[in-house]
């Protein structure tokens, strides 16, 4: 099978929405899939560069990169997103590739949702089936159901984007051949909105992890990490976005530390929240630190809103004394780095909504301690649960066994096999 993979923010850009396809690429050839990648030049992408990621790409996979409006255009309202600046260039490059050689499938994997329209364009012009990879919901009702929470980018910008998403989503889905999603809830929402998708092939595939990534981390010096693992302190690390929807888990966590943590732990504990904002470098607004301040624990917390290169992020997980997964109050949300957390093989505490797909994953695979909460759960209830399974008798030092057989379907190699089988059913 010949596959055109569209991933605008592709390595060496260290963007979160390229990580799934980056990890799967080295394993697709073994599944009989010949891949070409269509991406945007890293100079046009607002993400830090990480050559370490590009070093792990298979050398025989062609990567076609386009240039379009530079990042300077981001200052112009409506032109900040990568799809607004580069959609035309991606469309023209894809036209040329598909006109020159036969392609059996197109896979569009990105959170730059405007690029999903490319699949419909190429199906009309070339008759090639296309599949969409939903790493986030294209249309999201979360902020409609939580009007008290300010959406990313502000209410006006979000309202305009939401209107466009609701206009384009059904039109693209009518031509779509299949959907991949990190959460079954995303697929269920689409089926409820559009009954015509009832028979559309769908595959739930949470974010994977790549054991080979951790084998390449020895080249990362500890001096590049955001903390010193040998300074005698106890460093707990959490990676990924912040936001108001994490408030329930955060309030329970900080209340547990304040009420139940021993003075000996609090004297040495340092909490690192890394990459908590999607905003550009230096412009992110802290959302974790203010919660810690309300609990009188801000002196324990370092919040870095800027995204770090993935190599540094994974090395930080591996070097930490313990890891924290802070879950959303949105039941459909699952952390994109959950499997890498498990592969880092450190003591792990996951605070996750009881209905999140991350809960059964950890329960099957092991590797960590799970505290679940329900919508509207009191912080004191969450704090008590954290004390029982994490703080009491210093359980935060214990490494839980990991079932490698149960984890295998969630690794890059396992997902490559699932994806290849699925693509062959999409017509």
LOLUMNU-726208 format. One record per residue (C-alpha): residue in three letters; x, y, z; residue number from 1. Coordinates in steps of 0.1 Angstrom, whole numbers. Last residue first. Layout:
N
@residu:ALA, x:X, y:Y, z:Z, num:NUM
...
END
This chain:
427
@residu:UNK, x:-123, y:26, z:9, num:427
@residu:UNK, x:-111, y:22, z:44, num:426
@residu:UNK, x:-105, y:-15, z:53, num:425
@residu:UNK, x:-69, y:-15, z:43, num:424
@residu:UNK, x:-63, y:15, z:65, num:423
@residu:UNK, x:-74, y:-5, z:95, num:422
@residu:UNK, x:-49, y:-33, z:91, num:421
@residu:UNK, x:-21, y:-7, z:87, num:420
@residu:UNK, x:-32, y:12, z:117, num:419
@residu:UNK, x:-33, y:-18, z:140, num:418
@residu:UNK, x:1, y:-30, z:129, num:417
@residu:UNK, x:16, y:5, z:133, num:416
@residu:UNK, x:-1, y:6, z:167, num:415
@residu:UNK, x:18, y:-24, z:180, num:414
@residu:UNK, x:51, y:-11, z:167, num:413
@residu:UNK, x:46, y:23, z:183, num:412
@residu:UNK, x:36, y:9, z:216, num:411
@residu:UNK, x:0, y:7, z:228, num:410
@residu:UNK, x:-7, y:-28, z:216, num:409
@residu:UNK, x:24, y:-40, z:235, num:408
@residu:UNK, x:13, y:-26, z:269, num:407
@residu:UNK, x:-7, y:-57, z:279, num:406
@residu:UNK, x:23, y:-79, z:270, num:405
@residu:UNK, x:48, y:-56, z:287, num:404
@residu:UNK, x:29, y:-58, z:320, num:403
@residu:UNK, x:45, y:-30, z:341, num:402
@residu:UNK, x:53, y:-37, z:378, num:401
@residu:UNK, x:48, y:-7, z:402, num:400
@residu:UNK, x:78, y:14, z:413, num:399
@residu:UNK, x:75, y:24, z:449, num:398
@residu:UNK, x:90, y:57, z:462, num:397
@residu:UNK, x:56, y:75, z:462, num:396
@residu:UNK, x:44, y:49, z:486, num:395
@residu:UNK, x:61, y:69, z:514, num:394
@residu:UNK, x:42, y:51, z:542, num:393
@residu:UNK, x:10, y:72, z:533, num:392
@residu:UNK, x:17, y:96, z:505, num:391
@residu:UNK, x:6, y:77, z:475, num:390
@residu:UNK, x:-23, y:52, z:479, num:389
@residu:UNK, x:-41, y:65, z:511, num:388
@residu:UNK, x:-29, y:101, z:509, num:387
@residu:UNK, x:-41, y:104, z:473, num:386
@residu:UNK, x:-75, y:91, z:482, num:385
@residu:UNK, x:-79, y:116, z:510, num:384
@residu:UNK, x:-69, y:144, z:487, num:383
@residu:UNK, x:-95, y:134, z:461, num:382
@residu:UNK, x:-122, y:135, z:488, num:381
@residu:UNK, x:-110, y:168, z:502, num:380
@residu:UNK, x:-110, y:183, z:467, num:379
@residu:UNK, x:-147, y:176, z:464, num:378
@residu:UNK, x:-158, y:157, z:433, num:377
@residu:UNK, x:-180, y:177, z:409, num:376
@residu:UNK, x:-173, y:155, z:379, num:375
@residu:UNK, x:-159, y:122, z:392, num:374
@residu:UNK, x:-125, y:115, z:404, num:373
@residu:UNK, x:-100, y:86, z:399, num:372
@residu:UNK, x:-67, y:80, z:417, num:371
@residu:UNK, x:-44, y:57, z:398, num:370
@residu:UNK, x:-10, y:43, z:409, num:369
@residu:UNK, x:14, y:33, z:382, num:368
@residu:UNK, x:31, y:8, z:360, num:367
@residu:UNK, x:1, y:-15, z:355, num:366
@residu:UNK, x:-8, y:-24, z:320, num:365
@residu:UNK, x:-45, y:-33, z:324, num:364
@residu:UNK, x:-53, y:-8, z:351, num:363
@residu:UNK, x:-32, y:18, z:334, num:362
@residu:UNK, x:-52, y:14, z:301, num:361
@residu:UNK, x:-85, y:11, z:320, num:360
@residu:UNK, x:-80, y:45, z:335, num:359
@residu:UNK, x:-66, y:63, z:305, num:358
@residu:UNK, x:-99, y:59, z:286, num:357
@residu:UNK, x:-113, y:86, z:310, num:356
@residu:UNK, x:-146, y:78, z:328, num:355
@residu:UNK, x:-132, y:80, z:363, num:354
@residu:UNK, x:-115, y:113, z:356, num:353
@residu:UNK, x:-77, y:110, z:361, num:352
@residu:UNK, x:-51, y:117, z:388, num:351
@residu:UNK, x:-23, y:95, z:378, num:350
@residu:UNK, x:6, y:89, z:402, num:349
@residu:UNK, x:37, y:73, z:388, num:348
@residu:UNK, x:69, y:58, z:404, num:347
@residu:UNK, x:94, y:58, z:375, num:346
@residu:UNK, x:97, y:34, z:346, num:345
@residu:UNK, x:100, y:59, z:317, num:344
@residu:UNK, x:79, y:35, z:296, num:343
@residu:UNK, x:49, y:43, z:318, num:342
@residu:UNK, x:52, y:81, z:313, num:341
@residu:UNK, x:58, y:74, z:276, num:340
@residu:UNK, x:24, y:56, z:275, num:339
@residu:UNK, x:6, y:86, z:291, num:338
@residu:UNK, x:23, y:113, z:270, num:337
@residu:UNK, x:-8, y:123, z:251, num:336
@residu:UNK, x:-29, y:126, z:283, num:335
@residu:UNK, x:-64, y:114, z:278, num:334
@residu:UNK, x:-95, y:136, z:276, num:333
@residu:UNK, x:-130, y:121, z:270, num:332
@residu:UNK, x:-141, y:126, z:307, num:331
@residu:UNK, x:-134, y:163, z:306, num:330
@residu:UNK, x:-125, y:171, z:342, num:329
@residu:UNK, x:-89, y:169, z:329, num:328
@residu:UNK, x:-62, y:147, z:343, num:327
@residu:UNK, x:-29, y:155, z:360, num:326
@residu:UNK, x:-4, y:127, z:353, num:325
@residu:UNK, x:24, y:130, z:379, num:324
@residu:UNK, x:59, y:114, z:378, num:323
@residu:UNK, x:83, y:103, z:405, num:322
@residu:UNK, x:120, y:107, z:413, num:321
@residu:UNK, x:126, y:123, z:379, num:320
@residu:UNK, x:155, y:114, z:356, num:319
@residu:UNK, x:135, y:93, z:331, num:318
@residu:UNK, x:107, y:119, z:329, num:317
@residu:UNK, x:132, y:147, z:324, num:316
@residu:UNK, x:149, y:127, z:296, num:315
@residu:UNK, x:115, y:124, z:279, num:314
@residu:UNK, x:110, y:162, z:280, num:313
@residu:UNK, x:145, y:170, z:270, num:312
@residu:UNK, x:142, y:148, z:239, num:311
@residu:UNK, x:107, y:162, z:232, num:310
@residu:UNK, x:121, y:197, z:229, num:309
@residu:UNK, x:107, y:219, z:257, num:308
@residu:UNK, x:73, y:237, z:255, num:307
@residu:UNK, x:71, y:270, z:272, num:306
@residu:UNK, x:48, y:274, z:302, num:305
@residu:UNK, x:74, y:263, z:326, num:304
@residu:UNK, x:59, y:259, z:361, num:303
@residu:UNK, x:82, y:254, z:390, num:302
@residu:UNK, x:64, y:246, z:422, num:301
@residu:UNK, x:75, y:239, z:458, num:300
@residu:UNK, x:75, y:276, z:468, num:299
@residu:UNK, x:40, y:279, z:454, num:298
@residu:UNK, x:26, y:257, z:482, num:297
@residu:UNK, x:3, y:280, z:502, num:296
@residu:UNK, x:-28, y:263, z:489, num:295
@residu:UNK, x:-40, y:293, z:469, num:294
@residu:UNK, x:-4, y:296, z:456, num:293
@residu:UNK, x:-5, y:261, z:442, num:292
@residu:UNK, x:-36, y:269, z:422, num:291
@residu:UNK, x:-19, y:300, z:408, num:290
@residu:UNK, x:12, y:280, z:399, num:289
@residu:UNK, x:-7, y:255, z:377, num:288
@residu:UNK, x:-23, y:280, z:352, num:287
@residu:UNK, x:8, y:300, z:342, num:286
@residu:UNK, x:2, y:323, z:312, num:285
@residu:UNK, x:22, y:316, z:281, num:284
@residu:UNK, x:39, y:344, z:261, num:283
@residu:UNK, x:76, y:335, z:265, num:282
@residu:UNK, x:76, y:311, z:236, num:281
@residu:UNK, x:43, y:311, z:217, num:280
@residu:UNK, x:11, y:299, z:234, num:279
@residu:UNK, x:2, y:262, z:237, num:278
@residu:UNK, x:8, y:264, z:275, num:277
@residu:UNK, x:18, y:239, z:302, num:276
@residu:UNK, x:51, y:228, z:288, num:275
@residu:UNK, x:67, y:215, z:320, num:274
@residu:UNK, x:52, y:213, z:355, num:273
@residu:UNK, x:81, y:206, z:379, num:272
@residu:UNK, x:73, y:199, z:415, num:271
@residu:UNK, x:101, y:201, z:441, num:270
@residu:UNK, x:101, y:182, z:473, num:269
@residu:UNK, x:130, y:184, z:498, num:268
@residu:UNK, x:114, y:201, z:528, num:267
@residu:UNK, x:79, y:189, z:519, num:266
@residu:UNK, x:90, y:153, z:522, num:265
@residu:UNK, x:106, y:157, z:556, num:264
@residu:UNK, x:76, y:177, z:568, num:263
@residu:UNK, x:54, y:147, z:560, num:262
@residu:UNK, x:27, y:151, z:534, num:261
@residu:UNK, x:-9, y:148, z:547, num:260
@residu:UNK, x:-27, y:181, z:548, num:259
@residu:UNK, x:-8, y:204, z:525, num:258
@residu:UNK, x:3, y:177, z:501, num:257
@residu:UNK, x:-32, y:163, z:499, num:256
@residu:UNK, x:-46, y:198, z:493, num:255
@residu:UNK, x:-22, y:203, z:465, num:254
@residu:UNK, x:-33, y:171, z:448, num:253
@residu:UNK, x:-71, y:176, z:453, num:252
@residu:UNK, x:-68, y:212, z:440, num:251
@residu:UNK, x:-48, y:200, z:410, num:250
@residu:UNK, x:-72, y:172, z:401, num:249
@residu:UNK, x:-103, y:195, z:402, num:248
@residu:UNK, x:-85, y:224, z:386, num:247
@residu:UNK, x:-73, y:205, z:355, num:246
@residu:UNK, x:-101, y:220, z:334, num:245
@residu:UNK, x:-88, y:254, z:341, num:244
@residu:UNK, x:-57, y:248, z:320, num:243
@residu:UNK, x:-23, y:232, z:320, num:242
@residu:UNK, x:-7, y:215, z:290, num:241
@residu:UNK, x:18, y:187, z:291, num:240
@residu:UNK, x:45, y:173, z:314, num:239
@residu:UNK, x:44, y:165, z:351, num:238
@residu:UNK, x:76, y:159, z:371, num:237
@residu:UNK, x:84, y:151, z:407, num:236
@residu:UNK, x:119, y:160, z:419, num:235
@residu:UNK, x:130, y:151, z:454, num:234
@residu:UNK, x:161, y:171, z:463, num:233
@residu:UNK, x:196, y:159, z:468, num:232
@residu:UNK, x:211, y:179, z:439, num:231
@residu:UNK, x:218, y:149, z:417, num:230
@residu:UNK, x:187, y:150, z:394, num:229
@residu:UNK, x:195, y:187, z:386, num:228
@residu:UNK, x:164, y:204, z:372, num:227
@residu:UNK, x:152, y:217, z:338, num:226
@residu:UNK, x:174, y:192, z:320, num:225
@residu:UNK, x:201, y:202, z:297, num:224
@residu:UNK, x:229, y:198, z:323, num:223
@residu:UNK, x:218, y:161, z:326, num:222
@residu:UNK, x:234, y:156, z:292, num:221
@residu:UNK, x:211, y:140, z:265, num:220
@residu:UNK, x:231, y:113, z:246, num:219
@residu:UNK, x:217, y:86, z:269, num:218
@residu:UNK, x:182, y:93, z:256, num:217
@residu:UNK, x:184, y:71, z:226, num:216
@residu:UNK, x:172, y:39, z:243, num:215
@residu:UNK, x:142, y:59, z:257, num:214
@residu:UNK, x:130, y:66, z:222, num:213
@residu:UNK, x:133, y:29, z:213, num:212
@residu:UNK, x:106, y:21, z:238, num:211
@residu:UNK, x:82, y:42, z:216, num:210
@residu:UNK, x:49, y:53, z:232, num:209
@residu:UNK, x:15, y:54, z:217, num:208
@residu:UNK, x:-14, y:80, z:219, num:207
@residu:UNK, x:-47, y:62, z:222, num:206
@residu:UNK, x:-61, y:43, z:191, num:205
@residu:UNK, x:-98, y:40, z:187, num:204
@residu:UNK, x:-105, y:29, z:151, num:203
@residu:UNK, x:-135, y:39, z:130, num:202
@residu:UNK, x:-150, y:27, z:97, num:201
@residu:UNK, x:-180, y:49, z:88, num:200
@residu:UNK, x:-212, y:30, z:91, num:199
@residu:UNK, x:-230, y:54, z:115, num:198
@residu:UNK, x:-214, y:84, z:99, num:197
@residu:UNK, x:-247, y:95, z:82, num:196
@residu:UNK, x:-261, y:100, z:117, num:195
@residu:UNK, x:-240, y:131, z:121, num:194
@residu:UNK, x:-239, y:148, z:156, num:193
@residu:UNK, x:-244, y:115, z:175, num:192
@residu:UNK, x:-219, y:96, z:154, num:191
@residu:UNK, x:-194, y:125, z:158, num:190
@residu:UNK, x:-198, y:125, z:196, num:189
@residu:UNK, x:-193, y:87, z:197, num:188
@residu:UNK, x:-160, y:90, z:178, num:187
@residu:UNK, x:-146, y:116, z:201, num:186
@residu:UNK, x:-158, y:95, z:231, num:185
@residu:UNK, x:-138, y:65, z:218, num:184
@residu:UNK, x:-107, y:85, z:225, num:183
@residu:UNK, x:-74, y:88, z:206, num:182
@residu:UNK, x:-93, y:88, z:173, num:181
@residu:UNK, x:-88, y:73, z:139, num:180
@residu:UNK, x:-116, y:79, z:114, num:179
@residu:UNK, x:-124, y:63, z:80, num:178
@residu:UNK, x:-132, y:69, z:44, num:177
@residu:UNK, x:-141, y:106, z:45, num:176
@residu:UNK, x:-163, y:122, z:18, num:175
@residu:UNK, x:-193, y:130, z:41, num:174
@residu:UNK, x:-168, y:137, z:69, num:173
@residu:UNK, x:-154, y:167, z:50, num:172
@residu:UNK, x:-187, y:184, z:46, num:171
@residu:UNK, x:-198, y:176, z:82, num:170
@residu:UNK, x:-166, y:191, z:97, num:169
@residu:UNK, x:-164, y:223, z:76, num:168
@residu:UNK, x:-192, y:244, z:90, num:167
@residu:UNK, x:-188, y:233, z:126, num:166
@residu:UNK, x:-151, y:240, z:124, num:165
@residu:UNK, x:-156, y:274, z:110, num:164
@residu:UNK, x:-180, y:284, z:137, num:163
@residu:UNK, x:-156, y:270, z:164, num:162
@residu:UNK, x:-127, y:290, z:150, num:161
@residu:UNK, x:-148, y:323, z:152, num:160
@residu:UNK, x:-160, y:315, z:187, num:159
@residu:UNK, x:-124, y:306, z:198, num:158
@residu:UNK, x:-110, y:339, z:186, num:157
@residu:UNK, x:-138, y:358, z:203, num:156
@residu:UNK, x:-137, y:338, z:236, num:155
@residu:UNK, x:-99, y:340, z:242, num:154
@residu:UNK, x:-70, y:322, z:226, num:153
@residu:UNK, x:-77, y:290, z:245, num:152
@residu:UNK, x:-112, y:289, z:260, num:151
@residu:UNK, x:-121, y:309, z:292, num:150
@residu:UNK, x:-140, y:287, z:316, num:149
@residu:UNK, x:-173, y:300, z:331, num:148
@residu:UNK, x:-191, y:289, z:299, num:147
@residu:UNK, x:-185, y:252, z:308, num:146
@residu:UNK, x:-210, y:232, z:286, num:145
@residu:UNK, x:-203, y:255, z:256, num:144
@residu:UNK, x:-166, y:253, z:265, num:143
@residu:UNK, x:-166, y:215, z:263, num:142
@residu:UNK, x:-187, y:213, z:231, num:141
@residu:UNK, x:-157, y:205, z:209, num:140
@residu:UNK, x:-158, y:203, z:171, num:139
@residu:UNK, x:-125, y:189, z:157, num:138
@residu:UNK, x:-120, y:167, z:188, num:137
@residu:UNK, x:-84, y:163, z:196, num:136
@residu:UNK, x:-59, y:137, z:183, num:135
@residu:UNK, x:-85, y:130, z:156, num:134
@residu:UNK, x:-66, y:111, z:128, num:133
@residu:UNK, x:-85, y:115, z:95, num:132
@residu:UNK, x:-86, y:89, z:68, num:131
@residu:UNK, x:-86, y:95, z:30, num:130
@residu:UNK, x:-96, y:75, z:0, num:129
@residu:UNK, x:-80, y:86, z:-33, num:128
@residu:UNK, x:-104, y:96, z:-61, num:127
@residu:UNK, x:-79, y:120, z:-76, num:126
@residu:UNK, x:-96, y:154, z:-78, num:125
@residu:UNK, x:-126, y:149, z:-55, num:124
@residu:UNK, x:-107, y:126, z:-31, num:123
@residu:UNK, x:-78, y:151, z:-31, num:122
@residu:UNK, x:-100, y:180, z:-20, num:121
@residu:UNK, x:-118, y:159, z:7, num:120
@residu:UNK, x:-85, y:149, z:22, num:119
@residu:UNK, x:-72, y:185, z:20, num:118
@residu:UNK, x:-101, y:197, z:42, num:117
@residu:UNK, x:-85, y:180, z:71, num:116
@residu:UNK, x:-59, y:207, z:69, num:115
@residu:UNK, x:-82, y:231, z:86, num:114
@residu:UNK, x:-80, y:210, z:117, num:113
@residu:UNK, x:-44, y:219, z:126, num:112
@residu:UNK, x:-46, y:192, z:153, num:111
@residu:UNK, x:-28, y:169, z:129, num:110
@residu:UNK, x:-28, y:135, z:113, num:109
@residu:UNK, x:-42, y:134, z:77, num:108
@residu:UNK, x:-39, y:99, z:62, num:107
@residu:UNK, x:-42, y:96, z:24, num:106
@residu:UNK, x:-46, y:62, z:9, num:105
@residu:UNK, x:-38, y:42, z:-22, num:104
@residu:UNK, x:-15, y:67, z:-39, num:103
@residu:UNK, x:-5, y:65, z:-76, num:102
@residu:UNK, x:23, y:88, z:-88, num:101
@residu:UNK, x:27, y:122, z:-105, num:100
@residu:UNK, x:-8, y:136, z:-101, num:99
@residu:UNK, x:-9, y:127, z:-64, num:98
@residu:UNK, x:25, y:144, z:-58, num:97
@residu:UNK, x:16, y:175, z:-77, num:96
@residu:UNK, x:-18, y:180, z:-61, num:95
@residu:UNK, x:-2, y:173, z:-27, num:94
@residu:UNK, x:22, y:202, z:-32, num:93
@residu:UNK, x:-6, y:225, z:-43, num:92
@residu:UNK, x:-28, y:217, z:-13, num:91
@residu:UNK, x:1, y:220, z:11, num:90
@residu:UNK, x:10, y:254, z:-3, num:89
@residu:UNK, x:-26, y:266, z:0, num:88
@residu:UNK, x:-29, y:253, z:36, num:87
@residu:UNK, x:3, y:271, z:47, num:86
@residu:UNK, x:-6, y:303, z:65, num:85
@residu:UNK, x:-41, y:296, z:76, num:84
@residu:UNK, x:-33, y:260, z:83, num:83
@residu:UNK, x:-3, y:269, z:105, num:82
@residu:UNK, x:-24, y:292, z:127, num:81
@residu:UNK, x:-16, y:328, z:132, num:80
@residu:UNK, x:-33, y:342, z:101, num:79
@residu:UNK, x:-67, y:352, z:115, num:78
@residu:UNK, x:-55, y:384, z:130, num:77
@residu:UNK, x:-21, y:395, z:116, num:76
@residu:UNK, x:7, y:389, z:140, num:75
@residu:UNK, x:11, y:354, z:128, num:74
@residu:UNK, x:22, y:368, z:94, num:73
@residu:UNK, x:57, y:371, z:108, num:72
@residu:UNK, x:57, y:333, z:111, num:71
@residu:UNK, x:63, y:331, z:74, num:70
@residu:UNK, x:37, y:327, z:47, num:69
@residu:UNK, x:43, y:295, z:27, num:68
@residu:UNK, x:71, y:269, z:25, num:67
@residu:UNK, x:64, y:233, z:17, num:66
@residu:UNK, x:82, y:202, z:29, num:65
@residu:UNK, x:82, y:168, z:11, num:64
@residu:UNK, x:95, y:140, z:34, num:63
@residu:UNK, x:106, y:108, z:16, num:62
@residu:UNK, x:109, y:78, z:39, num:61
@residu:UNK, x:142, y:59, z:32, num:60
@residu:UNK, x:161, y:75, z:61, num:59
@residu:UNK, x:137, y:61, z:88, num:58
@residu:UNK, x:132, y:89, z:114, num:57
@residu:UNK, x:152, y:87, z:146, num:56
@residu:UNK, x:176, y:115, z:138, num:55
@residu:UNK, x:146, y:138, z:131, num:54
@residu:UNK, x:135, y:136, z:168, num:53
@residu:UNK, x:170, y:144, z:181, num:52
@residu:UNK, x:171, y:174, z:158, num:51
@residu:UNK, x:146, y:191, z:182, num:50
@residu:UNK, x:134, y:224, z:169, num:49
@residu:UNK, x:110, y:245, z:191, num:48
@residu:UNK, x:75, y:251, z:177, num:47
@residu:UNK, x:58, y:279, z:158, num:46
@residu:UNK, x:61, y:264, z:124, num:45
@residu:UNK, x:72, y:283, z:92, num:44
@residu:UNK, x:109, y:276, z:97, num:43
@residu:UNK, x:101, y:239, z:102, num:42
@residu:UNK, x:91, y:237, z:65, num:41
@residu:UNK, x:55, y:223, z:64, num:40
@residu:UNK, x:48, y:187, z:59, num:39
@residu:UNK, x:39, y:160, z:33, num:38
@residu:UNK, x:52, y:126, z:42, num:37
@residu:UNK, x:56, y:97, z:18, num:36
@residu:UNK, x:49, y:62, z:31, num:35
@residu:UNK, x:53, y:27, z:16, num:34
@residu:UNK, x:31, y:3, z:37, num:33
@residu:UNK, x:38, y:-34, z:38, num:32
@residu:UNK, x:35, y:-38, z:76, num:31
@residu:UNK, x:72, y:-39, z:80, num:30
@residu:UNK, x:74, y:-6, z:62, num:29
@residu:UNK, x:50, y:9, z:88, num:28
@residu:UNK, x:74, y:4, z:118, num:27
@residu:UNK, x:98, y:33, z:115, num:26
@residu:UNK, x:69, y:57, z:107, num:25
@residu:UNK, x:48, y:49, z:139, num:24
@residu:UNK, x:68, y:70, z:163, num:23
@residu:UNK, x:68, y:101, z:141, num:22
@residu:UNK, x:32, y:95, z:132, num:21
@residu:UNK, x:21, y:97, z:169, num:20
@residu:UNK, x:45, y:126, z:177, num:19
@residu:UNK, x:34, y:150, z:151, num:18
@residu:UNK, x:6, y:166, z:171, num:17
@residu:UNK, x:28, y:175, z:200, num:16
@residu:UNK, x:51, y:197, z:181, num:15
@residu:UNK, x:89, y:195, z:183, num:14
@residu:UNK, x:96, y:206, z:148, num:13
@residu:UNK, x:125, y:184, z:136, num:12
@residu:UNK, x:101, y:168, z:130, num:11
@residu:UNK, x:67, y:174, z:114, num:10
@residu:UNK, x:42, y:202, z:121, num:9
@residu:UNK, x:22, y:198, z:89, num:8
@residu:UNK, x:16, y:160, z:91, num:7
@residu:UNK, x:0, y:147, z:59, num:6
@residu:UNK, x:8, y:111, z:53, num:5
@residu:UNK, x:5, y:99, z:17, num:4
@residu:UNK, x:3, y:61, z:18, num:3
@residu:UNK, x:12, y:35, z:-8, num:2
@residu:UNK, x:0, y:0, z:0, num:1
END
